[in-house]
C-alpha cells in the first residue's frame, strides 16, 4: 500500500472497468495523486468519480478505446482532468464519512 501513491502519480491514466464496487476508493486515490480516471458507471463509481472522471458502460469496448485515446494524450484535456480530479478527491475524507455515518445513526435513534 505504501507504494500505491507513487504508482498512481506515475501513471498517465487510471482505468477502472469494474462491474461492481463497494465505493470506489481506488478512483479517489488515483485522483488525489493527480491521475486522470476512466471508470465504469456501475454501482457507486459515479459518486466516487463525479464530474472529474470519464464514466462509461463497463462493456462498451469502443467507448473505452475512445476515452483511453482521448484522456491519455497530453494536453489541455489531460491537464483539466488532473486538476478536476485533485479538487474532487479533496471533497472526500474519513472525517466526513464518519460524521455522515453518525448523522444516519442519530436519525435512526430518534425515530425509535
N, C-alpha and C positions, 0 to 999 in steps of 0.2 A: 504493500500500500504506500510506503514511503516514496517509491519511485514513480507512482502514477502522475503526480503533477508535472514532472519533467517530461513524461511521455505525452501527456495531453498538450503541454505547451509546445513541444517539438513537432506536433502533428500539423499538417496543413488543414486537415478536415477530420471531424469525428462523425462516423456513420453508426447509426443505431437502428437497425431494421427489426426491432423487437415486435413480436406478435402480442405479447402481454408483459406488462411491467408493473411492479408494485407501486413505485412512484417515479423513478427516473433519475435517481441521483447521479448516474454516470453522465447524463446530459448536462446537469448543472455543474458537475465537476469540470467537464470539458469547457463549458462556457466561462467558468470562473478563471480558467487558465488562458482564456483568450482564443480558444479554438472554435471556429465556426462548426455548427452542428446541422446535420441532415438526419432526421429521425422519422420513425413511423408515427402515424397519428393514432396509434392504438392506446387503449386504456388511459392512463394518466399522463402520457407523454405530451399531449398538447398543453397541459398545465405546466409541466416542467420546462418545456421548450418555449412556450409563449410565442410572441411575435419575433423572437430573436432566432428561432430555428426554422429551417425548411422542413415542413411536416408532410409526409406522403403516405399513401396506402402502402402497407408492407409488401404486397405482391406486385406492385406496378413497376416492373423492371425498367421500362422506358423512362418513366418519370425519375427513377433513381439515377439512371445513367445521365440524364439531362442535368439533374440537380448536382451530381458529383462534378460534372464537367464545368458547370457554371460557378458553383461555390468554391471549387478547388483552385480556380485561376486567381493569380494575384491581381489586385486591382481594387477599384472602389467598392464593388460588391463584397469582396472578401474582407476588406478592412471594415466596412459597415457592419458586417455580421460579427466580426470580432468585438467591436465596440458595443453593439447591442447585446451580445451575449454576456459580456462582463457586467454591464448595467443590470440585465435581467437576473443573473445569478446572484447579484448582491441583494436582491429583494427577498431572498430566502435565507433563513438562519434557523439554527436549532432552538434558539431562544423564542423566535416567533412560533415555531412548531409547538413548543411546549406551552406557550401562552394560549394558543388557539385550542390545544387539547384540553387545557384546564377550563377554558370557556365552555367547551362542549360538556365536560363533566358537571360544571356548575349549573348549566341549563337543565341537564338531566336530573340533577339532585333537587332542584327547585320544583320540578314537575311532580315529584313523588311526595 
